[in-house]
Amino acid sequence: MHKFLRTTVCFLMLFSAASLASASAFVQGDEGQDIAMIQSKLSSLGYQVSADGDFGEQTTLAVQAFQRDHGLTDDGIVGAQTFRLLMGRDIPVSRDSSSTTVRRLIQTASRYMGVPYVFGGTTPNGFDCSGFTRFVFANYGIQLPRAADEQYDVGQSVSYNRLQPGDLVFFSTYAPGASHSGIYLGNGQFISATSSRGVAIDRMESSYWGARYIGARRVL
């Protein structure tokens, strides 16, 4: 989503280094004491889940039910907002190494494969490109600006040969400048919300995307 009139200068100024601090989300496949604590709290509230420390399908369904009951997006991910409402405190930050946070972020992004493209969409009911990247990173406490060209102004610039998984990648598609954003997965691939296929994985060096690539930013 490209925004020609930059009316959000004040917002960008508020986008400080603090908002880029490492944060966590709990997702299906996680296990351990933190998961058991979340499960125990859900169970005490009447949701059907066992406190076994394994974030499996049963836990995902319980989290989704809790989210629906509290007016949240029912994505089954215990991000900052869900954790705060459930546990009554902020989600622990910096409990993971940077590489683990990136792995979790990519796992989160991949959960939405096939979600349809909706211009202006910002939820799992439908995403546009920047709505998708913003939604995924928000699960990890990173509040990206709304539009692709605004996202292109944050973080650290990264050259193509130094791309790492979790980097934001940008393309010039229907308008000059950064008009499409995605998340680099590694091995020359990225995931994004495309107008033709919804959330999908593509190759950076395909004939279409390779000709339109303009740069990358690192916010993790």
C-alpha positions, -999 to 999 in steps of 0.1 A, spaced: 0 0 0 17 32 -12 9 66 4 18 96 -17 11 123 9 33 117 39 10 130 67 25 108 94 58 125 101 49 128 138 42 91 139 75 82 125 93 104 150 76 84 177 89 52 161 119 51 184 146 25 190 126 14 220 98 1 199 123 -20 180 135 -38 211 134 -76 210 101 -90 221 84 -124 221 53 -142 211 42 -177 220 31 -198 190 21 -234 182 52 -256 185 66 -239 215 70 -258 248 83 -252 283 74 -236 316 60 -204 300 36 -224 279 24 -244 310 18 -211 328 -3 -198 299 -22 -231 297 -29 -231 335 -43 -196 333 -65 -205 303 -77 -236 322 -86 -216 353 -107 -194 331 -127 -224 318 -110 -230 285 -104 -266 276 -66 -271 277 -42 -292 297 -12 -276 314 14 -299 298 38 -273 286 33 -282 249 17 -255 227 -2 -278 204 -35 -276 186 -55 -278 218 -37 -248 231 -42 -229 199 -79 -235 200 -81 -224 236 -61 -192 228 -84 -185 198 -115 -189 220 -100 -165 246 -92 -140 219 -127 -141 204 -142 -136 239 -121 -105 244 -125 -89 210 -90 -98 197 -80 -112 164 -83 -150 169 -50 -159 153 -40 -184 181 -8 -165 188 0 -153 223 15 -119 214 19 -88 235 -18 -79 236 -32 -114 242 -6 -121 269 -14 -88 287 -51 -95 288 -46 -131 298 -18 -128 324 -24 -92 336 12 -81 328 34 -74 298 49 -103 278 85 -110 288 109 -93 265 143 -105 253 136 -140 265 149 -152 231 180 -147 212 177 -126 180 179 -158 159 151 -174 178 129 -143 175 134 -143 138 125 -180 136 93 -173 155 85 -143 133 88 -163 101 68 -191 116 40 -166 124 41 -151 89 39 -186 74 7 -193 93 -12 -169 70 -3 -185 37 -33 -182 14 -51 -154 33 -67 -133 6 -55 -100 -5 -77 -70 5 -66 -35 -3 -64 -17 31 -66 -51 49 -48 -54 82 -62 -86 97 -62 -124 90 -95 -118 72 -75 -101 44 -42 -83 41 -26 -59 18 12 -60 16 21 -35 43 -9 -45 65 6 -80 65 41 -70 75 28 -46 101 5 -73 116 33 -99 118 58 -76 134 33 -63 159 31 -98 174 67 -92 185 62 -57 199 75 -39 168 50 -13 156 57 -6 119 42 23 101 11 15 80 22 21 45 50 4 25 68 36 17 68 46 54 81 12 64 110 18 40 121 47 62 126 27 94 153 4 107 187 -1 92 194 -2 54 206 -37 43 224 -44 10 211 -73 -11 241 -96 -5 237 -91 33 200 -100 35 190 -121 65 158 -139 74 134 -114 90 145 -84 70 118 -63 53 122 -63 16 107 -36 -7 97 -34 -44 84 -7 -67 53 -22 -83 22 0 -91 38 33 -81 73 48 -79 92 41 -48 84 15 -22 49 3 -30 52 -34 -20 67 -49 12 75 -84 23 95 -104 48 127 -122 37 127 -159 45 162 -168 34 174 -189 4 164 -161 -19 127 -163 -9 103 -138 7 67 -139 19 42 -111 12 5 -104 6 2 -103 -32 -28 -90 -51 -31 -121 -73 -25 -149 -48 -30 -135 -13 -2 -143 12 24 -163 -8 61 -171 -11 81 -159 -41 116 -158 -52 135 -126 -49 152 -131 -83 121 -141 -103 116 -121 -135 88 -100 -119 102 -93 -84 138 -92 -94 132 -63 -118 112 -44 -91 134 -48 -60 146 -15 -45 160 -23 -11 157 -38 24 155 -27 60 164 -45 92 143 -39 123 152 -70 144 
